[in-house]
Amino acid sequence: MRHLTRAALGVTGALLLCLPAMAQTKWNLPAAYPQDNFHTENLTQFAKDVAEASGGKLQITVHANASLFKAPEIKRAVQTGQAQAGEVLISLYENEDPIYGLDVVPFLATSFDQSKKLWDVQKPAVEKKFASQNLMLLFAVPWPPQGIFAKKDINTVEDLKGVKWRSYNPGTARIAELVGAQPVTVQAAELPQALATGVVNTFMTSGATGYDAKVWESLSHFYDTQAWIPKNLTFINKAAFDALDKPTQDAVLKAAQAAQERGWKTAQEKTNWYTDQMAAKGMKIQPPSPELKAGLQKVGEQLTQDWLKKAGPDGQAVIDAYKKAGS
């Protein structure tokens, strides 16, 4: 009997040890940027907050630098359940729906305040589209404003003719077309190699991506055009979210709200830090000349018209709401 009791206790103890593991849910969150990029650091903190608030019931693993899926593949992976969550530069999918490319229309929103107002009017349309794709939006975080990186002086848009222009979404490819540059599609994770091998020598991106790619090793100029402020969106598979119990769902939503607030604050704080770092490495940081700015404004007007043509009445309604919010 004593042996049987010990055996029974042993089995019970083993079962109790297994319970926490059985109750734990594990999610994968693929991301496209390096581990020390502020977006990825924000995601890592989000994952920690969720684990803590859920009492360890939900564990999210962040896979940085496109190590699990390449940037353009992340959204589809989450839609199909290959990953439970993901973070992407939403303008990558502008060809899928124009609403995804609104924040990269040049000179539409060039300050963080304007970008936040634009997001407020863009968000309901994005959520509606996501809902039709088995996705649920968690939070949005901006990049610093976009500028031009180059290997030579760029005084007018004519100086961009023939350069090997890195494009990373439909909008940047269209800019290349309008200024006569040669567009080459290169995602952030591949940029350092593309620069080192001369695949690209000019592009428009944020100081953050420039810093991550160590552009000073290949390029010499940064023109602070503040053309637009793109955003990364973090989202989840709706079925995966619905499978969580209510307290865990609340933990995810609370951590997401904190991540959004933290992300916007960090983006603003780090904008000048990135340009200071690049200047310290010997890069020439300067505002665009009046001629360059005027030329880019014309490009922006053309791209706004292009966007409205694709987006139709729904897109016009979003633009009208944004202009009303800014008045």
Buried (B, 14 or more C-beta within 10 A) or exposed (E): EEEEEEEEEEEEEEEEEEEEEEEBBEBBBBBBBBEEBBBBBBBBBBBEBBBEBBEEBBEBBBBBBBEBBBBBBBBBBBBEEBBBBBBBBBBBBBEEBBBBBBBBBBBBBBEBEBBBBBBEBBBEBBEEBBEEBBBBBBBBBBBBBBBBBBBEEBBBBEBBEEBBBBBBBBBBBBBBEBBEBBBBBBBBBBBBEBBEEEBBBBBBBBBBBBBBBBBBEBBBBBBBBBBBBBBBBBBBBBEBBEEBEEEBBEBBBEBBEBBBEBBBEBBBEBBEBBBEBBBEEEBEBBEBBEEBBEBBBEBBEBBBEBBBEBBEEEBEEBBEBBEEEEE
